[in-house]
Amino acid sequence: MMDLYEAAQATGGTATVEGHLFAGVSTDSRTIAAGELFVALKGDRFDGHEYVREVLARGAEAALVDHGWAAQHGEGLPLVHVADTRLALGRLGGHWRQQFNLPLIGVTGSNGKTTVKEMCAAIMREHERRDELDPAEVVLATSGNLNNDIGLPLMLLRLKAGHRAAVIEMGMNHPGEIAYLTRLARPTVALINNAQRAHLSGLGTLVEVARAKGEIFEGLSDDGIAVINADDPHAELWRQLATGKTVLSFGMESSADVRATANTRGFASEVVLSAPQGSVEFELPAPGRHNVMNALAAATACLAAGVSLGTVAEALTCYQGIKGRLQRRAGLDGALLIDDTYNANPDSMRAAIDVLASLPGRRIFVMGDMGEAGEAAGQLHSEIGGYAKSRGIERLFALGEMSLAAAHDFDGGSEHFRKLEELVAALKTELGPDVTVLVKGSRFMRMERVVDALTEKQNAA
């Protein structure tokens, strides 16, 4: 808990009253709970200050507002007023994080960071397991998409005395964002999973993407450990950016500190993990070589945090996956659906196609547009169509303006649609017991609608 005086000190603001302990922080007027501090954020189309009096009347303990609003409307209200509420939220989260002496693993990367975060959380929860405690109450992990300059401070403010460790995801789409986030989180272990072709519209080149990811090391504690992907072409750049820090590397192809070999079949892989501590074998219940790399990254970060190899293997053997990331669903007419609809960029598209190509039967790839592709958007969509064809995929169904290029380069066996309903109707005629359908696209395409329309439950309608 924190009071308004402490909040004012942390944010450089001014408290209008004394006392007023608050037990949580929220930016959402719809869901704020009694006893919490409401942070009034401003955006292009909203202003949280419009709801300050309402949330206080419903039981919010106090509000964080800007100087101007406090001067005009704040008389008699429990407030902390600041120059910029968004920056103040960050300062508040950073201040609260400093009250806790615990392992904090910071995770970033172009692809797989949420999967790696969840794998790290599973490993750390196994490591810190206490029979009488809920594992989620022992290890804090980023929930949902709370990985930006608003979400990350909110996650840090959820730290409690009972937490033994934390795993915090850091996302970005422009230079300097990771640098800001890592200085708030102050990780004891900082992991870069990879640098691939995501957010090119905001960063320009792949090297700039890699450099932006490398900002995570700027927030490492003095005795912190930098974890890098030795198989990534930018590994040497990251070593340079981590100068002065202990570096632990992982890889499948390179001579790394922590290595893995894998025999991947269908939706699982037999993995042999080798580290300075020894080696261990386990089955990873997640499809594709890229998920072996994700598991290897998580294992290395947790080894850096002091976890044993045996605990790593035990936790990863029980890994349950994440909704919308290569999840199997029962489709109409006995078809198998692979739901990979959470998001997409060129390299995650390739990884998903590789999984589809490894499966038997007739394979259909349903592709939605990829966002944030920059000036090369047409070329990148075209590339994915050609790649799917080269991997032996029998059919490509494309949705969206940019995916037309993919359908064109796939050549024979492709169809392009501008309306979701037309795509679904055409797909239904293709389904059968020997058919596997992979559905993938960027978040804004909402490709999960395709999966929902084709799942077995629709038979009841």
Secondary structure in CASP SS format (residue, H / E / C, confidence):
PFRMAT SS
TARGET T0000
AUTHOR 0000-0000-0000
METHOD secondary structure of the structure
MODEL  1
M C 1.00
M E 1.00
D C 1.00
L H 1.00
Y H 1.00
E H 1.00
A H 1.00
A H 1.00
Q H 1.00
A H 1.00
T H 1.00
G C 1.00
G C 1.00
T E 1.00
A E 1.00
T C 1.00
V C 1.00
E C 1.00
G C 1.00
H C 1.00
L C 1.00
F E 1.00
A C 1.00
G E 1.00
V E 1.00
S E 1.00
T C 1.00
D C 1.00
S C 1.00
R C 1.00
T C 1.00
I C 1.00
A C 1.00
A C 1.00
G C 1.00
E E 1.00
L E 1.00
F E 1.00
V E 1.00
A C 1.00
L C 1.00
K E 1.00
G C 1.00
D C 1.00
R C 1.00
F C 1.00
D E 1.00
G H 1.00
H H 1.00
E H 1.00
Y H 1.00
V H 1.00
R H 1.00
E H 1.00
V H 1.00
L H 1.00
A H 1.00
R C 1.00
G C 1.00
A C 1.00
E C 1.00
A E 1.00
A E 1.00
L E 1.00
V E 1.00
D E 1.00
H H 1.00
G H 1.00
W H 1.00
A H 1.00
A H 1.00
Q H 1.00
H H 1.00
G C 1.00
E C 1.00
G C 1.00
L C 1.00
P C 1.00
L E 1.00
V E 1.00
H E 1.00
V E 1.00
A C 1.00
D C 1.00
T H 1.00
R H 1.00
L H 1.00
A H 1.00
L H 1.00
G H 1.00
R H 1.00
L H 1.00
G H 1.00
G H 1.00
H H 1.00
W H 1.00
R H 1.00
Q C 1.00
Q C 1.00
F C 1.00
N C 1.00
L C 1.00
P C 1.00
L E 1.00
I E 1.00
G E 1.00
V E 1.00
T E 1.00
G C 1.00
S C 1.00
N C 1.00
G C 1.00
K H 1.00
T H 1.00
T H 1.00
V H 1.00
K H 1.00
E H 1.00
M H 1.00
C H 1.00
A H 1.00
A H 1.00
I H 1.00
M H 1.00
R H 1.00
E H 1.00
H H 1.00
E C 1.00
R C 1.00
R C 1.00
D C 1.00
E C 1.00
L C 1.00
D C 1.00
P H 1.00
A H 1.00
E H 1.00
V H 1.00
V E 1.00
L E 1.00
A E 1.00
T C 1.00
S C 1.00
G C 1.00
N C 1.00
L C 1.00
N C 1.00
N C 1.00
D C 1.00
I C 1.00
G H 1.00
L H 1.00
P H 1.00
L H 1.00
M H 1.00
L H 1.00
L C 1.00
R C 1.00
L C 1.00
K C 1.00
A C 1.00
G C 1.00
H C 1.00
R C 1.00
A E 1.00
A E 1.00
V E 1.00
I E 1.00
E E 1.00
M C 1.00
G C 1.00
M C 1.00
N C 1.00
H C 1.00
P C 1.00
G C 1.00
E H 1.00
I H 1.00
A H 1.00
Y H 1.00
L H 1.00
T H 1.00
R H 1.00
L H 1.00
A H 1.00
R C 1.00
P C 1.00
T C 1.00
V E 1.00
A E 1.00
L E 1.00
I E 1.00
N C 1.00
N C 1.00
A C 1.00
Q C 1.00
R C 1.00
A C 1.00
H C 1.00
L H 1.00
S H 1.00
G H 1.00
L H 1.00
G C 1.00
T C 1.00
L H 1.00
V H 1.00
E H 1.00
V H 1.00
A H 1.00
R H 1.00
A H 1.00
K H 1.00
G H 1.00
E H 1.00
I H 1.00
F H 1.00
E H 1.00
G H 1.00
L C 1.00
S C 1.00
D C 1.00
D C 1.00
G C 1.00
I E 1.00
A E 1.00
V E 1.00
I E 1.00
N E 1.00
A C 1.00
D C 1.00
D C 1.00
P C 1.00
H C 1.00
A H 1.00
E H 1.00
L H 1.00
W H 1.00
R H 1.00
Q H 1.00
L H 1.00
A C 1.00
T C 1.00
G C 1.00
K C 1.00
T E 1.00
V E 1.00
L E 1.00
S E 1.00
F E 1.00
G E 1.00
M C 1.00
E C 1.00
S C 1.00
S C 1.00
A C 1.00
D C 1.00
V E 1.00
R E 1.00
A E 1.00
T E 1.00
A E 1.00
N E 1.00
T E 1.00
R E 1.00
G C 1.00
F C 1.00
A E 1.00
S E 1.00
E E 1.00
V E 1.00
V E 1.00
L E 1.00
S E 1.00
A E 1.00
P C 1.00
Q C 1.00
G E 1.00
S E 1.00
V E 1.00
E E 1.00
F E 1.00
E E 1.00
L E 1.00
P C 1.00
A C 1.00
P C 1.00
G C 1.00
R H 1.00
H H 1.00
N H 1.00
V H 1.00
M H 1.00
N H 1.00
A H 1.00
L H 1.00
A H 1.00
A H 1.00
A H 1.00
T H 1.00
A H 1.00
C H 1.00
L H 1.00
A H 1.00
A C 1.00
G C 1.00
V C 1.00
S C 1.00
L H 1.00
G H 1.00
T H 1.00
V H 1.00
A H 1.00
E H 1.00
A H 1.00
L H 1.00
T H 1.00
C C 1.00
Y C 1.00
Q C 1.00
G C 1.00
I C 1.00
K C 1.00
G C 1.00
R C 1.00
L C 1.00
Q E 1.00
R E 1.00
R E 1.00
A E 1.00
G E 1.00
L H 1.00
D H 1.00
G H 1.00
A C 1.00
L E 1.00
L E 1.00
I E 1.00
D E 1.00
D E 1.00
T C 1.00
Y C 1.00
N C 1.00
A C 1.00
N C 1.00
P H 1.00
D H 1.00
S H 1.00
M H 1.00
R H 1.00
A H 1.00
A H 1.00
I H 1.00
D H 1.00
V H 1.00
L H 1.00
A H 1.00
S C 1.00
L C 1.00
P C 1.00
G C 1.00
R E 1.00
R E 1.00
I E 1.00
F E 1.00
V E 1.00
M E 1.00
G E 1.00
D C 1.00
M C 1.00
G C 1.00
E C 1.00
A C 1.00
G H 1.00
E H 1.00
A H 1.00
A H 1.00
G H 1.00
Q H 1.00
L H 1.00
H H 1.00
S H 1.00
E H 1.00
I H 1.00
G H 1.00
G H 1.00
Y H 1.00
A H 1.00
K H 1.00
S H 1.00
R C 1.00
G C 1.00
I C 1.00
E C 1.00
R E 1.00
L E 1.00
F E 1.00
A E 1.00
L E 1.00
G C 1.00
E C 1.00
M C 1.00
S C 1.00
L H 1.00
A H 1.00
A H 1.00
A H 1.00
H H 1.00
D H 1.00
F H 1.00
D C 1.00
G C 1.00
G C 1.00
S E 1.00
E E 1.00
H E 1.00
F E 1.00
R C 1.00
K C 1.00
L H 1.00
E H 1.00
E H 1.00
L H 1.00
V H 1.00
A H 1.00
A H 1.00
L H 1.00
K H 1.00
T C 1.00
E C 1.00
L C 1.00
G C 1.00
P C 1.00
D C 1.00
V E 1.00
T E 1.00
V E 1.00
L E 1.00
V E 1.00
K E 1.00
G C 1.00
S C 1.00
R H 1.00
F H 1.00
M H 1.00
R C 1.00
M C 1.00
E H 1.00
R H 1.00
V H 1.00
V H 1.00
D H 1.00
A H 1.00
L H 1.00
T E 1.00
E H 1.00
K H 1.00
Q H 1.00
N H 1.00
A H 1.00
A C 1.00
END
